[in-house]
Amino acid sequence: MLYAILVTLCCAALIAVPSVLLWRVRRQARGRSVPPTAEDFPDVLGVACLLGGVERVADTVITAMHADGRVTVRDGKVAVGDATAHNAVERALLKHCGAGWSNSLRIVVRELRRDPLVHAIGRSLEKLDMLLPRGVQAHWERVARAQTAALVVGAVAGVVLLFPAAFRPLGVVLLALALAGVLARVAYGPHKSCDPYTDFGRNVVRLINTDASWNRKSVGEHPGGAAGVVAVHGRVPDKKLRAQLIEATRTRTTHRAGATSRTGRSRGSSATTSSSSSTSSTATSSASSCGGAVLDTGGDSGTSGSGHSGHSGHSGGHSCSSGHSCSSSSSCSSGSSCGGGGCS
C-alpha cells in the first residue's frame, strides 16, 4: 500500500509541476491586461517591426529617407544626398552607405537587416509587452512536452492502480489529475502558430490594422506618409523604388533564399513577395514570421509624405530583433507565418 501511495504522489507531482509552469508562462504571454488604445501604438519603425519584422523595418527606413530626398536609389545604388538622421536606424542606414555615401542597395538592405540597432526595436517591443521575451516560446513548448509526458505516465499508473481493489481510489485520483492536466494543456498550452505576440501585442496589431488613420493606403493621407504605408501595409508606393528593391531582393535570393530573423524565423523579402503579382517572376520569399513589406505593384507612385508621423516620431534605439517573427498582417512577405510580426 505504501508503494502505491508513493507512486501516486510522484505521478501527481509530475503532472502538477509542469501544469503550474504552463499556467505561469501563459500569464506572461498575455502581456498587459488592459485593452490597447491608439496611445499604445509604437512609432513607424516599431509598427514595421511588429507587423513585418526586420525586413519591413529595412524597407520602411529606406522609403522614409527616399521620400524626403535624403537618399536616392538609382541603378541598384543608394546615394546619400543629405546625411541627416532622425533616429538610430537611419544612422545605421547612413553608416552602411560607407565613407563615400554610396553603396549597393542589396548590401545596404542586407546589412540593415543584420544591424543590432534594427534588432533593438524588437527588444523595445518586448518591454512594451507586445512581443514575447526571447526564448519564451521555446521554453513554453518544452514545458508543454514535459507535461504531456507526465500525463501519459500518470494516466498509465492510474489505469494500473484501478485493477487491485485496494488501490482503486488512488487510481481514480491519478486519472482525475491526468484529466485536469489535459484541461490545463488545452487552456495554457503554447500558441499553435509560432508567432511571438503576446495577447496584448496581438490586440495592438488588430487595432493598427483597423484604425481609420493608420489603415489608409494613400501616402498623402497616412499619418506616417510613404514610410507609414510600408510599415502598415507592406506596400512600397513609389514604383521606381519598388522596382529597385525587387531587383536587389532578386539578386540576394539568388544566393540565399530567405533570411532569418530574431527567433530564427525566416522572413521573406518584401520585394520578392510583391513582385509575384507583377510581370517579374522573383524568387518566392520563405514563409515565415516577420516578413518584409509587400511591394505593391499596382498602387500609386507618389513618394510624398514624410517618413515620420506624429505617432512615429523617432525610433531611437528601437529595433527589431530577429527572434520574433513576424507579422500576420497584410504585408509583403509577412503574411506568412511562423510568426507574426515582431522582430527582436
MINU-247282 format. One record per residue (C-alpha): x, y, z; residue number from 1; residue in one letter. Coordinates in nm, 4 decimals. Layout:
BEGIN
ATOM_X_Y_Z_num_residu
ATOM_X_Y_Z_NUM_A $
...
//
This chain:
BEGIN
ATOM_X_Y_Z_num_residu
ATOM_0.0000_0.0000_0.0000_1_M $
ATOM_0.2831_0.2383_0.0884_2_L $
ATOM_0.4410_0.1719_-0.2503_3_Y $
ATOM_0.1156_0.2577_-0.4273_4_A $
ATOM_0.0830_0.5820_-0.2305_5_I $
ATOM_0.4402_0.6822_-0.3215_6_L $
ATOM_0.3726_0.6102_-0.6885_7_V $
ATOM_0.0557_0.8188_-0.6717_8_T $
ATOM_0.2349_1.1120_-0.5069_9_L $
ATOM_0.5208_1.1031_-0.7582_10_C $
ATOM_0.2864_1.0922_-1.0560_11_C $
ATOM_0.0752_1.3708_-0.9072_12_A $
ATOM_0.3871_1.5865_-0.8718_13_A $
ATOM_0.4921_1.5028_-1.2285_14_L $
ATOM_0.1577_1.6278_-1.3545_15_I $
ATOM_0.1200_1.9277_-1.1224_16_A $
ATOM_0.4621_2.0912_-1.1646_17_V $
ATOM_0.4619_2.1335_-1.5455_18_P $
ATOM_0.0920_2.2264_-1.5355_19_S $
ATOM_0.1672_2.5130_-1.2979_20_V $
ATOM_0.4618_2.6179_-1.5142_21_L $
ATOM_0.2333_2.6195_-1.8186_22_L $
ATOM_-0.0054_2.8472_-1.6337_23_W $
ATOM_0.2768_3.0857_-1.5390_24_R $
ATOM_0.4142_3.1079_-1.8933_25_V $
ATOM_0.0638_3.1617_-2.0287_26_R $
ATOM_0.0170_3.4547_-1.7911_27_R $
ATOM_0.3411_3.6040_-1.9189_28_Q $
ATOM_0.2218_3.5579_-2.2764_29_A $
ATOM_-0.0901_3.7637_-2.2117_30_R $
ATOM_0.1038_4.0852_-2.1687_31_G $
ATOM_-0.0877_4.3793_-2.0279_32_R $
ATOM_-0.4362_4.3040_-1.9067_33_S $
ATOM_-0.5866_4.6303_-2.0313_34_V $
ATOM_-0.7167_4.6669_-2.3892_35_P $
ATOM_-0.4819_4.8677_-2.6147_36_P $
ATOM_-0.5612_5.2140_-2.7493_37_T $
ATOM_-0.4059_5.4298_-3.0198_38_A $
ATOM_-0.1793_5.5718_-2.7498_39_E $
ATOM_-0.0118_5.2315_-2.7276_40_D $
ATOM_0.0968_5.2287_-3.0932_41_F $
ATOM_0.4755_5.2290_-3.1334_42_P $
ATOM_0.6399_5.4676_-3.3793_43_D $
ATOM_0.6519_5.3948_-3.7530_44_V $
ATOM_0.9594_5.1709_-3.7289_45_L $
ATOM_0.8112_4.9952_-3.4270_46_G $
ATOM_0.4920_4.9311_-3.6241_47_V $
ATOM_0.7006_4.7974_-3.9143_48_A $
ATOM_0.8844_4.5630_-3.6785_49_C $
ATOM_0.5642_4.4487_-3.5089_50_L $
ATOM_0.3837_4.3789_-3.8346_51_L $
ATOM_0.6650_4.2674_-4.0617_52_G $
ATOM_0.9903_4.2121_-3.8771_53_G $
ATOM_1.3392_4.3307_-3.9652_54_V $
ATOM_1.2726_4.3048_-4.3376_55_E $
ATOM_0.9939_4.5558_-4.3217_56_R $
ATOM_1.1942_4.7848_-4.0946_57_V $
ATOM_1.4658_4.7996_-4.3628_58_A $
ATOM_1.2106_4.8732_-4.6355_59_D $
ATOM_1.0428_5.1366_-4.4196_60_T $
ATOM_1.3570_5.3315_-4.3319_61_V $
ATOM_1.4757_5.3298_-4.6934_62_I $
ATOM_1.1329_5.4517_-4.8048_63_T $
ATOM_1.1285_5.7260_-4.5401_64_A $
ATOM_1.4684_5.8658_-4.6393_65_M $
ATOM_1.3930_5.8284_-5.0094_66_H $
ATOM_1.0567_6.0071_-4.9738_67_A $
ATOM_1.2115_6.3278_-4.8364_68_D $
ATOM_1.5126_6.3198_-5.0660_69_G $
ATOM_1.7825_6.2354_-4.8149_70_R $
ATOM_1.8801_5.9305_-5.0202_71_V $
ATOM_1.8309_5.8389_-5.3831_72_T $
ATOM_1.8128_5.4891_-5.5273_73_V $
ATOM_1.9213_5.4510_-5.8868_74_R $
ATOM_2.0684_5.1617_-6.0857_75_D $
ATOM_2.0854_4.9417_-5.7762_76_G $
ATOM_2.2833_5.2000_-5.5782_77_K $
ATOM_2.1888_5.4013_-5.2722_78_V $
ATOM_2.3379_5.7508_-5.2685_79_A $
ATOM_2.3145_5.9916_-4.9753_80_V $
ATOM_2.2074_6.3463_-5.0603_81_G $
ATOM_2.1529_6.4714_-4.7066_82_D $
ATOM_2.3283_6.2895_-4.4219_83_A $
ATOM_2.0652_6.3901_-4.1667_84_T $
ATOM_1.9329_6.1089_-3.9478_85_A $
ATOM_1.6280_6.1372_-3.7249_86_H $
ATOM_1.6753_5.8119_-3.5376_87_N $
ATOM_1.9209_5.5299_-3.4742_88_A $
ATOM_1.8039_5.3146_-3.7651_89_V $
ATOM_1.8522_5.5999_-4.0118_90_E $
ATOM_2.2027_5.6466_-3.8713_91_R $
ATOM_2.2617_5.2761_-3.9348_92_A $
ATOM_2.1498_5.3187_-4.2958_93_L $
ATOM_2.3910_5.6087_-4.3443_94_L $
ATOM_2.6703_5.4032_-4.1883_95_K $
ATOM_2.6096_5.1169_-4.4312_96_H $
ATOM_2.6331_5.3567_-4.7240_97_C $
ATOM_3.0041_5.3770_-4.6466_98_G $
ATOM_3.2576_5.6574_-4.6419_99_A $
ATOM_3.1682_5.7571_-4.9979_100_G $
ATOM_2.7977_5.7943_-4.9062_101_W $
ATOM_2.7037_5.5392_-5.1701_102_S $
ATOM_2.6668_5.1635_-5.1741_103_N $
ATOM_2.4801_4.8787_-5.3410_104_S $
ATOM_2.1143_4.8662_-5.2419_105_L $
ATOM_2.1454_4.4912_-5.1955_106_R $
ATOM_2.4285_4.5360_-4.9450_107_I $
ATOM_2.2525_4.8190_-4.7603_108_V $
ATOM_1.9336_4.6125_-4.7211_109_V $
ATOM_2.1289_4.3055_-4.6102_110_R $
ATOM_2.3323_4.4958_-4.3532_111_E $
ATOM_2.0296_4.6819_-4.2181_112_L $
ATOM_1.8536_4.3530_-4.1517_113_R $
ATOM_2.1545_4.2343_-3.9536_114_R $
ATOM_2.2192_4.5601_-3.7694_115_D $
ATOM_2.1873_4.5471_-3.3867_116_P $
ATOM_2.0106_4.8841_-3.3894_117_L $
ATOM_1.7378_4.7348_-3.6054_118_V $
ATOM_1.7109_4.4278_-3.3855_119_H $
ATOM_1.6857_4.6510_-3.0789_120_A $
ATOM_1.3351_4.7526_-3.1892_121_I $
ATOM_1.2084_4.4038_-3.1130_122_G $
ATOM_1.3522_4.4197_-2.7638_123_R $
ATOM_1.1776_4.7510_-2.7080_124_S $
ATOM_0.8514_4.5866_-2.8148_125_L $
ATOM_0.9153_4.3108_-2.5610_126_E $
ATOM_0.9397_4.5751_-2.2884_127_K $
ATOM_0.6071_4.7158_-2.4076_128_L $
ATOM_0.4517_4.3675_-2.3601_129_D $
ATOM_0.3779_4.3334_-2.7314_130_M $
ATOM_0.6224_4.0525_-2.8068_131_L $
ATOM_0.7203_3.7507_-2.6024_132_L $
ATOM_1.0665_3.7810_-2.4497_133_P $
ATOM_1.3395_3.5920_-2.6265_134_R $
ATOM_1.3269_3.2188_-2.5661_135_G $
ATOM_0.9845_3.2163_-2.4014_136_V $
ATOM_0.8143_3.0366_-2.6905_137_Q $
ATOM_1.0779_2.7590_-2.6882_138_A $
ATOM_1.0551_2.7299_-2.3080_139_H $
ATOM_0.6767_2.7152_-2.3330_140_W $
ATOM_0.6960_2.4303_-2.5824_141_E $
ATOM_0.9484_2.2398_-2.3680_142_R $
ATOM_0.7229_2.2675_-2.0633_143_V $
ATOM_0.4246_2.1506_-2.2714_144_A $
ATOM_0.6187_1.8449_-2.3906_145_R $
ATOM_0.7251_1.7628_-2.0347_146_A $
ATOM_0.3663_1.7932_-1.9170_147_Q $
ATOM_0.2433_1.5680_-2.1962_148_T $
ATOM_0.4948_1.3003_-2.0941_149_A $
ATOM_0.3857_1.3360_-1.7308_150_A $
ATOM_0.0214_1.2981_-1.8320_151_L $
ATOM_0.0984_0.9736_-2.0132_152_V $
ATOM_0.2890_0.8346_-1.7128_153_V $
ATOM_0.0172_0.9443_-1.4708_154_G $
ATOM_-0.2641_0.8016_-1.6821_155_A $
ATOM_-0.0880_0.4659_-1.7232_156_V $
ATOM_-0.0178_0.4460_-1.3491_157_A $
ATOM_-0.3794_0.5370_-1.2762_158_G $
ATOM_-0.5104_0.2627_-1.5010_159_V $
ATOM_-0.2744_0.0073_-1.3409_160_V $
ATOM_-0.3874_0.1088_-0.9915_161_L $
ATOM_-0.7531_0.0587_-1.0844_162_L $
ATOM_-0.7235_-0.3173_-1.1021_163_F $
ATOM_-0.6274_-0.4059_-0.7428_164_P $
ATOM_-0.9423_-0.3172_-0.5483_165_A $
ATOM_-0.7381_-0.1822_-0.2575_166_A $
ATOM_-0.5614_0.0684_-0.4796_167_F $
ATOM_-0.8612_0.1714_-0.6885_168_R $
ATOM_-0.9171_0.5043_-0.5058_169_P $
ATOM_-0.5557_0.6001_-0.5797_170_L $
ATOM_-0.6052_0.5114_-0.9460_171_G $
ATOM_-0.9163_0.7276_-0.9644_172_V $
ATOM_-0.7249_1.0190_-0.8099_173_V $
ATOM_-0.4438_0.9846_-1.0639_174_L $
ATOM_-0.6851_0.9663_-1.3568_175_L $
ATOM_-0.8666_1.2742_-1.2260_176_A $
ATOM_-0.5337_1.4601_-1.2025_177_L $
ATOM_-0.4457_1.3483_-1.5540_178_A $
ATOM_-0.7780_1.4820_-1.6803_179_L $
ATOM_-0.7157_1.8129_-1.5031_180_A $
ATOM_-0.3714_1.8206_-1.6653_181_G $
ATOM_-0.5245_1.7703_-2.0081_182_V $
ATOM_-0.7578_2.0653_-1.9459_183_L $
ATOM_-0.4600_2.2749_-1.8334_184_A $
ATOM_-0.2742_2.1769_-2.1507_185_R $
ATOM_-0.5659_2.2910_-2.3645_186_V $
ATOM_-0.6100_2.6167_-2.1718_187_A $
ATOM_-0.2468_2.7139_-2.1190_188_Y $
ATOM_-0.0582_2.5352_-2.3951_189_G $
ATOM_0.1673_2.7254_-2.6391_190_P $
ATOM_0.0300_2.9074_-2.9400_191_H $
ATOM_-0.0356_2.6816_-3.2337_192_K $
ATOM_0.1451_2.9234_-3.4618_193_S $
ATOM_0.4991_3.0192_-3.3718_194_C $
ATOM_0.4227_3.3879_-3.3735_195_D $
ATOM_0.5873_3.5894_-3.0998_196_P $
ATOM_0.2949_3.8094_-2.9999_197_Y $
ATOM_0.1566_3.8390_-2.6522_198_T $
ATOM_-0.2199_3.8665_-2.6334_199_D $
ATOM_-0.1753_4.2402_-2.5824_200_F $
ATOM_0.0544_4.2642_-2.8847_201_G $
ATOM_-0.1911_4.0706_-3.0993_202_R $
ATOM_-0.4637_4.3155_-2.9978_203_N $
ATOM_-0.2362_4.6080_-3.0870_204_V $
ATOM_-0.1783_4.4570_-3.4324_205_V $
ATOM_-0.5518_4.4138_-3.4790_206_R $
ATOM_-0.6129_4.7730_-3.3705_207_L $
ATOM_-0.3468_4.9114_-3.6074_208_I $
ATOM_-0.4979_4.7195_-3.8975_209_N $
ATOM_-0.8431_4.8596_-3.8263_210_T $
ATOM_-0.7507_5.2133_-3.7202_211_D $
ATOM_-0.9061_5.4643_-3.9610_212_A $
ATOM_-0.5962_5.6818_-3.9968_213_S $
ATOM_-0.3232_5.4153_-3.9818_214_W $
ATOM_-0.5106_5.1885_-4.2193_215_N $
ATOM_-0.5081_5.4439_-4.5014_216_R $
ATOM_-0.3218_5.3405_-4.8132_217_K $
ATOM_-0.2715_5.6852_-4.9631_218_S $
ATOM_0.0692_5.8388_-4.8956_219_V $
ATOM_-0.0809_6.1845_-4.8551_220_G $
ATOM_-0.3430_6.0728_-4.6030_221_E $
ATOM_-0.1422_5.8293_-4.3932_222_H $
ATOM_-0.0007_5.9839_-4.0725_223_P $
ATOM_0.3342_5.8193_-4.1434_224_G $
ATOM_0.3489_5.9168_-4.5108_225_G $
ATOM_0.5147_5.6748_-4.7503_226_A $
ATOM_0.7016_5.5058_-4.4651_227_A $
ATOM_0.3760_5.4559_-4.2760_228_G $
ATOM_0.2145_5.2879_-4.5772_229_V $
ATOM_0.5065_5.0440_-4.5980_230_V $
ATOM_0.5067_4.9841_-4.2218_231_A $
ATOM_0.1366_4.9006_-4.2009_232_V $
ATOM_0.0502_4.7581_-4.5410_233_H $
ATOM_0.3866_4.6321_-4.6604_234_G $
ATOM_0.3441_4.8267_-4.9844_235_R $
ATOM_0.6198_5.0434_-5.1295_236_V $
ATOM_0.4174_5.3076_-5.3154_237_P $
ATOM_0.6941_5.4536_-5.5329_238_D $
ATOM_0.7187_5.2424_-5.8485_239_K $
ATOM_1.0833_5.3191_-5.9214_240_K $
ATOM_1.1930_5.2441_-5.5668_241_L $
ATOM_0.9789_4.9317_-5.5699_242_R $
ATOM_1.1494_4.8081_-5.8840_243_A $
ATOM_1.4935_4.8724_-5.7343_244_Q $
ATOM_1.4061_4.6832_-5.4168_245_L $
ATOM_1.2645_4.3950_-5.6174_246_I $
ATOM_1.5843_4.3749_-5.8198_247_E $
ATOM_1.8007_4.3950_-5.5071_248_A $
ATOM_1.5996_4.1204_-5.3425_249_T $
ATOM_1.6113_3.9008_-5.6506_250_R $
ATOM_1.9889_3.9330_-5.6559_251_T $
ATOM_2.0064_3.8474_-5.2889_252_R $
ATOM_1.7758_3.5481_-5.3035_253_T $
ATOM_1.9793_3.4020_-5.5873_254_T $
ATOM_2.2464_3.3368_-5.3270_255_H $
ATOM_2.0269_3.2788_-5.0279_256_R $
ATOM_1.6556_3.2098_-5.0348_257_A $
ATOM_1.5117_3.3630_-4.7243_258_G $
ATOM_1.6567_3.5419_-4.4305_259_A $
ATOM_1.6277_3.4513_-4.0698_260_T $
ATOM_1.5037_3.6879_-3.8098_261_S $
ATOM_1.5225_3.7079_-3.4382_262_R $
ATOM_1.3725_3.3932_-3.3218_263_T $
ATOM_1.5239_3.2139_-3.6054_264_G $
ATOM_1.2176_3.2537_-3.8134_265_R $
ATOM_1.2940_3.3267_-4.1647_266_S $
ATOM_1.1329_3.6145_-4.3333_267_R $
ATOM_1.0689_3.6672_-4.6906_268_G $
ATOM_1.1890_3.9744_-4.8549_269_S $
ATOM_0.9462_4.2447_-4.9155_270_S $
ATOM_1.0470_4.2898_-5.2659_271_A $
ATOM_1.0298_3.9316_-5.3632_272_T $
ATOM_0.6799_3.8779_-5.2496_273_T $
ATOM_0.5309_4.1771_-5.4090_274_S $
ATOM_0.6749_4.1036_-5.7404_275_S $
ATOM_0.4651_3.7936_-5.7682_276_S $
ATOM_0.1698_3.9995_-5.8780_277_S $
ATOM_0.3732_4.1946_-6.1285_278_S $
ATOM_0.5366_4.0945_-6.4519_279_T $
ATOM_0.8603_3.9977_-6.2884_280_S $
ATOM_0.8893_3.6481_-6.1511_281_S $
ATOM_1.1031_3.6921_-5.8477_282_T $
ATOM_1.2066_3.4279_-5.6071_283_A $
ATOM_0.9448_3.3491_-5.3531_284_T $
ATOM_1.0152_3.4518_-5.0046_285_S $
ATOM_1.0422_3.1840_-4.7479_286_S $
ATOM_0.7341_3.1535_-4.5403_287_A $
ATOM_0.7997_3.2880_-4.2082_288_S $
ATOM_0.7199_3.5083_-3.9473_289_S $
ATOM_0.8286_3.8552_-3.9759_290_C $
ATOM_0.8145_3.9023_-4.3392_291_G $
ATOM_0.9227_4.2098_-4.5149_292_G $
ATOM_0.6956_4.4571_-4.6774_293_A $
ATOM_0.4966_4.3687_-4.9753_294_V $
ATOM_0.5912_4.5866_-5.2597_295_L $
ATOM_0.2680_4.6883_-5.4182_296_D $
ATOM_0.2787_4.6575_-5.7912_297_T $
ATOM_-0.0302_4.8459_-5.8657_298_G $
ATOM_-0.0574_5.1385_-5.6279_299_G $
ATOM_0.0149_5.4988_-5.6968_300_D $
ATOM_0.3726_5.6019_-5.7343_301_S $
ATOM_0.3621_5.9054_-5.5155_302_G $
ATOM_0.6556_5.9483_-5.2917_303_T $
ATOM_0.5290_6.2393_-5.0964_304_S $
ATOM_0.4786_6.2175_-4.7270_305_G $
ATOM_0.7263_6.2195_-4.4579_306_S $
ATOM_0.8541_5.9037_-4.3041_307_G $
ATOM_0.7663_6.0273_-3.9605_308_H $
ATOM_0.4259_6.0806_-3.8213_309_S $
ATOM_0.3096_6.2379_-3.5028_310_G $
ATOM_0.2962_5.8870_-3.3712_311_H $
ATOM_0.6049_5.7677_-3.5335_312_S $
ATOM_0.8410_6.0182_-3.4021_313_G $
ATOM_1.1875_5.8883_-3.3789_314_H $
ATOM_1.2590_5.5283_-3.3378_315_S $
ATOM_1.5639_5.5989_-3.1407_316_G $
ATOM_1.7358_5.2894_-3.0305_317_G $
ATOM_1.4429_5.0742_-3.1114_318_H $
ATOM_1.4748_4.7932_-3.3404_319_S $
ATOM_1.3647_4.4690_-3.4484_320_C $
ATOM_1.5319_4.1679_-3.3438_321_S $
ATOM_1.5277_3.8540_-3.5247_322_S $
ATOM_1.3652_3.6418_-3.2720_323_G $
ATOM_1.0184_3.7446_-3.3297_324_H $
ATOM_0.8946_3.6690_-3.6384_325_S $
ATOM_0.6755_3.8286_-3.7718_326_C $
ATOM_0.3772_3.9505_-3.8801_327_S $
ATOM_0.0465_3.8251_-3.9702_328_S $
ATOM_-0.0696_4.1455_-4.1091_329_S $
ATOM_-0.1197_4.2312_-4.4664_330_S $
ATOM_0.2166_4.2657_-4.5989_331_S $
ATOM_0.4779_4.1632_-4.8039_332_C $
ATOM_0.6247_3.8589_-4.7072_333_S $
ATOM_0.4870_3.8944_-4.3731_334_S $
ATOM_0.1644_3.7292_-4.4370_335_G $
ATOM_0.3370_3.4337_-4.3644_336_S $
ATOM_0.3783_3.2792_-4.0750_337_S $
ATOM_0.5796_3.1152_-3.8395_338_C $
ATOM_0.5095_3.4054_-3.6744_339_G $
ATOM_0.3644_3.7163_-3.6622_340_G $
ATOM_0.5452_4.0138_-3.6620_341_G $
ATOM_0.7932_4.1025_-3.4229_342_G $
ATOM_1.1475_4.1491_-3.4665_343_C $
ATOM_1.3533_4.1243_-3.1728_344_S $
//
